[in-house]
Amino acid sequence: MTQGGLKWRVSGGSGDGIDSTSQNFAKALMRAGLHVFTHRHYPSRIRGGHTYVEVRAQSTEVRSRGDGFNFLLALGDSFARNPDDEAYYGDEKLKPLYEHFDDLNEGGIIVYDTGVISEEEAQAVGLDEHAEENNWHVYPIDLRSIAREYGRDVMRNTAGVGVTAALVGIDTSYFEELIQEVMPGEMAEANIKTLQAAYEHAQELDQGHDIEVPEGEHDGEQALMSGSDAIAYASLDAGCRFISGYPMTPWTSAFTVMSQHLPNFGGISEQVEDEIAAAALALGASHAGVKSMSGSSGGGFALMSEPLGLAEMTETPVVLLEAMRAGPSTGMPTKSEQADLEFVLYTSQGDSCRVVFAPGNIQEAYEQTRQAFEYAYDYHLPAIIVYDQKLGGEMRNVPVDFFDREPDPDPGAVLTEDELAEAAHDAAGKFKRYAHDAEDGVNPRSVPGQKGGRFLATGNESMEVGHIAESPENRVIQMDRRMEKLDVIRADLDEGDSSNQTYHGPADAEYGILTWGSQQDTVFEAVDRLEARGSDVKALGVSDLMPYPEDEVRSFLESVEECLVVEMNATAQFRGLTQKELGQFGPRMTSLLKYDGEPFEPGEIVDGFEATIEDQEHPGGNMKIVPAAGD
């Protein structure tokens, strides 16, 4: 069960304003001094259907969506779907009510709109029985009629917010302020009247529940943002001035933010015909001297495999985003999964020579995106940020001063014309772009138009000036030189002021939990709960996937008797990567896997740990425990 605070879930149909309502709700609570965290669930069908968003709010830092929720605002789906599809998809109108019964915590609140869902229909799906069994407090209210009195049907979500505010004790002034900010005059006035009328109506209701919003206060100004926002802002701060792409959920969010802001920085955004063209265009822009990026989600990124290999062979720097979703093929486009790890590490021909980061939260998304540009342009290789719908779409409050950084216009390892005049050239005057004796594997490059900078760039293995070369000696020298970059980057990461790997819990704990990417903070919340129960456990969230942080992970695994590896896929891909790099620790690692499209809840990780490490009963549900190697 969620520990303290409010866990509000608003549900309805696509087109009912669920997303905008939840964002404004979260922003208002943030402005009231609370820490907030959102989780969005929506269908991948083009014509839409049942959707919901959760907003978790409390006075202390929120790390995850929590377990279940304690307040349901069920608007019902007011957009009538084809009733012939009911055999496949259930009753779409009533789903926003009955599909949430299993997750609503004991003692929770349900407010549902009788203007869409009649009380008879609610009873028919078992509301009364479930409410009695779970001690729920149910409030059937005609939100549609309240909305119609002052405006239009769509304003019933505003009425629902007013009812929520009255039931849990939220000052409506924060909502009124937001309405005035985002809506024009008459519309704002109508929504404020709707909000106030619903609030006054709900104040007259019996409030026998014990759910209330706590008081809170922030130390400084806060911003409500997602991982996609952080990646886009970091790219701009890193000096990126070109992006090319093709829309594909969930990568589209970062692409959209970049496209909105790039023109303000003198940059260019191009939506092209497919993902092959997108990646190739980004390579062309980078070759011409502009910091560039592209990206996609699974299927689209698959088309980028050939340009990705071209970037590795031509040593053209570029940053790529891979926003994972549930596959194979189209799979579940709007659901979270971490099953593209091996694909991102190894796709394209030959041996991989790339940097791959998997940030664990919004702050890390910003930091590691800036690092991706730094390493791509200093070492002339592709750098990939791999994340998922969870990190890309969830919204959290972040201190504004966290982003108070200097921009980085540095083009990386690029020679000036004076330096080119002193550089090695062949007898025909071509620049030895791929010289054999490069320091740390990196030959500083020239850009088109520079005097003395002419060379060939081809997908074939090449001699020093870029002409095709297939001699065994040249091949070994060039391959070794390119691969040396990863050793140098790993050493640089290890020697830096801070690590991209994040530790949580007592250093001398007997047991460990290892995870990567977006599950990190959920694991950390689970560790806090386990410690409170008396378990001796710590956790490590890994972000560096290539080059792999062998020393840090080895030290962590050596320090524990057993380790649970938590990830969202069916084949334990991160555990497999860890065993590939550190095979001797295979017998210590047990996998806790989830691949139903929903992120882990902290309580599930607690249950999985207790079942694995403390030999308790398997928790059941949509989780899979894979024993340690040799068990």
N, C-alpha and C positions, 0 to 999 in steps of 0.2 A: 504494500500500500504506500502511496505517496506520502512522504513525511512532511506534514505541515503545509501551510500556504494554500493557494487556490490552484486547481488544475481544471481549467475551463475548456470544454470541447463544444464548438459550434458546428452543427451539421445541417446540410441541406443539399440542394441540387446544383450542378454547374450552372452558373448564371444567377444564383441567388445572392451573390456578393459575399460569399463565405470568406474568401481570401482577404479582400479589402477590409471587411469587418474585423477579422482577427488581427490584422496588422495594426489597425487603429486602436483596438482594444489593448494589445500588447504595448503599443507606444504610450497610451494613456497611463497604464500601470507603471511603466518605466519612469514617466515624468512624475508620478506620484512617489517615487523613491524606491520602487521595488526592482528586483532582478527578475528578468523574464527570459523565457525559452519557448519557441514555437516548434510544432511538428505538423507538417501538412500531409494529407492523404487525399489523392484525387485519382479518378479513373483515366485510363489511357484511350478510351473510346472517344473519337472525334466529337460525337454528339453529346458527350458528357454523361452525367449520372450522379450518383451519390458521392459527396465529398465532405470532408471535415478538416478542421484545423484545431489543434490543441494549443492553449496558452498556459504555461506553468509560471506562477509568480510567487515569490517569497522574499523575505527581507534579507536573506543571505544569498551568496552566489548559487546559481542554478547550473548544474553540470549536464543534465540530461532531461529527457521528457518525463522521467519518473515512471512509476508503476500505476497503470490504470489512470483514472481521473475521478474527480468528485463533483463536477457540475456539468450537466448536459443541457445545452440550448438546442433543441431539435426543431428546426424550422420546417422540416418536411421538404420534399422536392416539389416545388410549385410548377416546374416545367414538365407537363404531362408527356411521358415517353410512350412508345408504342406498346399498348397492353399485350400484343401478341408476343412480345419478348419476355413476358413475366415468367414463362417456363424456364428461361435461361438465366435471367438476372433478378428474379424476385420482384416484389412490389416496390417499384422505384420510389413511389410517393412516400411510403412508410419506412423505407430503409433508414432514413436519418434518425428514426426513433429506435426500431427494434434491433438494428445491427450493433448497437452500443451496449446492450444489456450485459454482455459478458465482461466488459471492461470497467463498468461504473462501480466504484468502490462502495462498500457498505456505508450506509448513512448519507449517501450522496443526494444531490438535488437533480430533478428533471423539470425543465420548463419546456412545454411543447405548444406549438401554435395550432390552436383548434380551428383557426381559419383555413388551415390546409389539412390537418389530421384531426378528424372528429374524435370525440371521446369514445364513441362506439368502435371506431377503427383501432384506437389505442388499446382498448380492452381485448379486441379480437387477436392482437399479437401478444397478449399475455402481460401487459404492463402491470395490471393490478396484482397478479400473482408474484411477479418478480419484485415489485415494490414492497410487498408485505414480507417476502422472504429476506430481503436485503435492507429493510428499514430505510427505504428511499423516501424522500420528500418530493411529492409530485405536484406541479402547478400547471394545470391546463389553462392557458390564457389565449384569447383571440388577438394575437399580435397583428394579424392582417387588418382587422377592423380599426385598431388604434392607428395603424399606418395610413389607412384610407381616410380617416377623419382629417388628417393634416396634409396628406400628400398622396403618394402612390404605394402600390403593394410592395415594391422593392424596399421600402423604408421599414418593413417589418423587422429587418435585422437590427435597425436602430432601436426599435421598440424592445427587441430582445436584450440589447445591451442595457437599456434603461431598467428592465426588470432584474437583470443580473446585478446591477449596481445597488438596487434597493435591497435585494436579498442577502448580499454579502458585505454591504457597507462600504461602497466605493463612492467617493465624491464625484458627482457628475460634471463638475466644472472642467475636469481634464478632458472629458469627451466633448464638451461644448467648445472648448478651445480648439481641439483638433478639427471638429466639423467646420468651424469658421475658417480654418486655415486651408482646407482642401476643397470646399464647396463654394459656389457663387451665392450671392445674397439671398434670393428667395428660396433656393434649395436648402441652404444652410438654416434659414429660419424655420422651414418646415420640418427638417430633421431634428432641430433642437426642441421644437414643440412636441414632436413624437417621443423623443427621449424623455422629456419631463413628464408627459402624460403617462407613459408606461411606468416610470419611476414612482409616481404618485399612486398609481393603481396597485403596484406590488407592495407598497408600504402598508396597505390595508390587509395584506394576506397574513395568515398564520405562519410565523417563522420559527418553527420548533426545531430547526436544524442547528448544528454547532459549527458551520463553515463560515469563516469570515476572512477577509483580506487583512493581512498584518500591516503594520506601519513600517516604513523604511525610509532610508535617506542615503543618497549617493554622495561620495566624497567629491566628485567632479562631474562635469557635463558628460552625458552618455549618448551614444548613437545606437539605434536599433538596426542591425544589419545581418546579412547572411554571409556564408563562405564565398558565394559567387561575388558579392560586393567586394569582399576583402581581396580576392584574387584580382579583380579588375582594378581596384585602387592601387594595389601593389604594382601591377604592370605599368600603370601610368607613372607612378613614382619612380619606377626603375628605368624610365625613359622610353618605353614602348610607344611607337608612333604609327604602327600599322598592324591591323588584324584582318584576317580573311576567314570566312567560315560559311557554313550552311546550317540552318536551324535543325536541332535535334535535341530532344529532351534527354537529360537535364542540363547539357552544356549551354543551351541557348541563353540561360540566365546571365552567365558571365559575358557571353558574346553581346547581349543586348546592352548591358551596362557599359561595356567598352565602346560600343557603337554610339551610345548617347553622349559620352564624354570626350572621345578622341578629337572631334572637331574643335573643341575648346582649347586643345593643346597643339593645334596645328597638325593633327594626325589624320589618318585615313582608315575607314572601315569599309570592307568590300564583302557583300554577300554574293557568292558565286554559285555555279550550277551544281557542284558536287564537292565532296570532301577531298578527292584527289587534287582538283584544281585549287581548293583552299590551301592545302599544305604546300603545294608547288608554288603558289603565288606568294605565300609567306617566305619561302626559301628565296625566291627571286628578289623580294624587297630587302631581305637580310643581306643577300649577296651584294646588293647595290649600296649597302651601308646603313640601313635603317634597322633599329631594334624592332623585331617583328614577332608575331605569335599567331597561332591558329589552334584549332582543337575540335573535338566532337565527343560523342558518346560511342559506345561499343561498336555498332555496325558502321558508323561513319568513320571511326578511327581505324577500322580494318582497312578502309580504302586509302588511308594515309600511310600504310606500311611501306609502299614503294618510295614516296618522297622522304619518309623518315630514314630509310636506308641510304637514299641519295645524300641527305644531310650528313650522315655519318661518314660516307666515302669522300664527299667534297669538303668536309670539315666546315660546313656552313652553320653558324649558330642560329638557333631558333628555339622558342619556347612553345610547347604544345600542352594543351589541357586534355585530359581524358576523364570525362565524368561518367563513372560506371553506373550501370543499371542492370536489372535482372535479365539474363539471357538464358540460353543461346538465341541467336537470330533476334527478332524483334522482342521476344520475351515479354517482360512486364516493364514497359518504358518509363512508367512513373513511379517505380518502386526501387527501394534501396538494395544494393548487393555489392559485395567486394570480390567478385569473381573474375575480374579482368587483370589481376595482378600478373600472372605468368604471361599473358598476352602483351601487356604493356612493357614488361621487361625484355621480351625476346622477339616480338614481331618484327618482320622484315628479314631480308636475306643475310646470312652470315652471322658472325659474332657481334653482339651488341656493344656499342660504345656510346653510352648515353647516361645522363643523370636522371634519377627518378626520385621525387619526393612525394610523400603521402601525409599531408598535414592533418593534425588531430583536432583542431578547433579553429575558430575564426582568426584568432591572433596568429596562430601558426600558419594559416593559409596566407596571411599577409607577409609574414617573415620569409617563408620558404618560397613564395613566388618571386620575391626580390632576389633571393639567393639563386633561384633558377636562372634568372637573367644574368646574374653575375657570372655564374659558372659557364653558361652557354657562350657568353661573349668573351670571356677570358680564355676559355679552353677550346672554343670552336667545335662545339658538338651540340646535339639536341638535348634540351632539358625538359622533362615531362612532370607536370603536376597531376597526380592521379587522386581523384576524390569521388564522391558519390552524391546521390540525391539528398541524403541526410545532411551532409555538411554543406552542400551547395544551396539547399533550400531552407534549412532551419534558420530561425532568426534569434539573435541573442543581443543583449545590451553589452556594449563594449565602451570603455572610457575613451573619449575623444582624444585625449592627450597621448594615447598609445600610438596614434598615427602621426604624431608631430615629428616627422623625419625629413631629412634633406632629400630632394630628388637626386637621381643618379643618371645624368646624361652621358656618362663615360661609354664610348663605343666598344671598349674592351681592347683586345690585342690587335690594333690596327696601326700600321706604319704611316708616318708622314712622308711627304715626297722627299724631304732631305734624308730621312732614314732609308727610303727606297734606293736613293742614289748610292748609298753605301752597302746595300744588301747584295747578296749573291745573285747573279744572272747567268744564263747559259750564253753560248757563243752567238745565238740569234737575238739576244737581248731580252729574252723572257725571264721574268722573276721566278726564282726557285721557291715557289709557294709551299711546296711539300719537301723541303730539304730534309735530308736524312739525319742531320746532326742537331735537330731542334732541342732546345732546353725544355725539360719537363714534357716533351712530346708536342709542344705547341710552337708552330711557326706563325708569327704575327702576319696578318694578311694585308693585302691591298684591297682597295675598292675601285670599281670601274671609273675611269677618267683620270686616275692618278698617273703622273708621268713616271715611267719605269715600273709600273705595277702590273703589266700584262702577263697573264698566265692562262692555262687551260683548266677548266673545271668539268670533270666528266665522271660518270658513274662507274667507269672502269678503274681498275687498279692502275696507278700512274707512277711515272718517274717524277723527279723533283719539280719539273716545270709543268706537269699535268698531262703530258703525252702518255698514251697507253703503254704500259710496261708489264710483261708477264714473266720476267725472269724470277726464279726462286729466291735469289738473294734480295732483290728489290722488294718482293712480296713480304718476306719475313721482316725486313727492316721497317717497312711502312706499317705493317700490322702491329708490330711491337711498339712502334712509336705512338700509334693511336691509342693502344690499350694502356700505355704508360700514363696517359692522362688520368685514368680512373684511380690509379695508385696515388698520384699526386693530389687529386681532389680529395681522396679519402684521408690522406695525411693532413691536408689543410682543414678539413672538417673536424678531425680529431684534435687538432691543435688550436682550434678557435676558442673565443672567449666563452661560448656557450654551446651546448649540444642540442641537436634537433630531437634527440631522444628525451622523453619526459618521464621522470621517476615520481612515484607516489607511494607513501607509506614508510614504515620504519626500515632503515637500511639493513638491520640484522634479522629481518623476518625469515621464518623457516620456509614459507611457501611463496610462490610467485604466480602472477598472472601476466602474460605477455599478450600484447595486442598491437594493432597498427591502424593508422588512419582514423576514420570518423568514430570508431567505437571507444576511443581513448578515454574521454571524459565520463562516459557511462561506466566503464570499468573502474575508474577512480572513485565514483560515487559508490559502486558496489564494494570496493575495498574499505571505504569508510564504514559502511554498514557491517561488513564482516569483522572489522576491528572492534566495533561497538559490541559485537556478539562474543568477542573473546578469541577470534581467529587470528593467527599470527601470519599475516600476509602483506605483500607489497606488490606493486605493479610497475611495468615498463611499457610505455607507448613508443613504438618505433615509427619514425618518419623517413629515415634514409633507407631506401630500398635498393638503389644502385648509385654508387658503390655501397655495399652492405656494411653496416657498422659492426664488424666482427668483434672487436675488442670490447665494446660496451655490452653487447648481448652475451658474449662469453662470460664476462664478469658477473652479469646478472644471473645467468643460469648456473654458474659455479656456486653462487651464494645461496641457492635454494635446494631443498630436497626434491620437491616436485613442482611442476609448473603447468598451469592451465593456459592454453593458447586460444584466445577468443577472436573469432572472425566470422564475417557474413558470407560464407560460400559453402558449397557441399563437398569440396575436395581438399580442404585444409591447405590452401595454397601458400599462405605465409609460413605455416609450420613446415611445409615442404621446402620453402626457400631457406628457412633457418637450418633445417637438417642438411641441406645441400652445403651450406657454408660451415656449419658446426655439427657435423654428423655424430660426434661422440655424445651429444646431449639428447639424442633421440629417445632413449629410455626414460628421460625425466619429463617429457612433454606429452600432455593429453589435450586433445582438441575439444572445444565447445563450439559447435557450429550452428548457425541459423541462416536459413535461406528461403524464408517464406515471403520476402518482400518488405517485412517490417523490421526496423532496427531493434537491437536488444533493449530490454528494460533492465535497470540495475538489479531488480529482484530476480530476474532470470539468471543473471551471472552469479548472484549469491547462491541460488539453488544449484546451479551447475558446479560451482566450486565445492559446495558441501557434499554433493553427490560423488564428486571425483576424489577430492582430497580427504574428506572426512567420512567416506564410505556410507553416506546416507542414501536414501532411496532416490532413484532417477526422478527428476522433477516433472517429466512428461512435457506436454506441449510440443511446439514445433521446434524443438532443439535436438541436436544429435551430439552424443559424446563418443569420440573416437579414442580408444585407449592408446597409451604410449607404445612406441615401437617395441616389439618383443613380448608385450603382455598377452 
